[in-house]
Amino acid sequence: MLVCEWRNFSTDAETYTLEIFEEMIGDEFEAMMFEDDQEIPSYIWTVNYVVIVKRNTRMYNDISFTKIPRNPVCE
């Protein structure tokens, strides 16, 4: 499900608000995609990036973000 309004989400280590996310990524939020009724998004779009949200589970639930540039300019 693609949503264009920010939804806060949490791991065992952190709660991610719009302000925290934008500060971490250094870009402005546009949309997020949730798969299979998950509470944590799989992808988050910003003005300049597509952010892949990767789940890391060992002792506790955590996530990491991978930024991929949107519309790269080739010269």
Secondary structure in CASP SS format (residue, H / E / C, confidence):
PFRMAT SS
TARGET T0000
AUTHOR 0000-0000-0000
METHOD secondary structure of the structure
MODEL  1
M C 1.00
L E 1.00
V E 1.00
C C 1.00
E C 1.00
W C 1.00
R C 1.00
N C 1.00
F E 1.00
S E 1.00
T C 1.00
D C 1.00
A C 1.00
E C 1.00
T E 1.00
Y E 1.00
T C 1.00
L H 1.00
E H 1.00
I H 1.00
F H 1.00
E H 1.00
E H 1.00
M H 1.00
I H 1.00
G C 1.00
D C 1.00
E C 1.00
F E 1.00
E E 1.00
A E 1.00
M E 1.00
M E 1.00
F C 1.00
E C 1.00
D C 1.00
D C 1.00
Q C 1.00
E C 1.00
I C 1.00
P C 1.00
S C 1.00
Y E 1.00
I E 1.00
W E 1.00
T E 1.00
V C 1.00
N C 1.00
Y E 1.00
V E 1.00
V E 1.00
I E 1.00
V E 1.00
K E 1.00
R E 1.00
N E 1.00
T E 1.00
R C 1.00
M C 1.00
Y C 1.00
N E 1.00
D E 1.00
I E 1.00
S E 1.00
F E 1.00
T E 1.00
K E 1.00
I E 1.00
P E 1.00
R C 1.00
N C 1.00
P C 1.00
V C 1.00
C C 1.00
E C 1.00
END
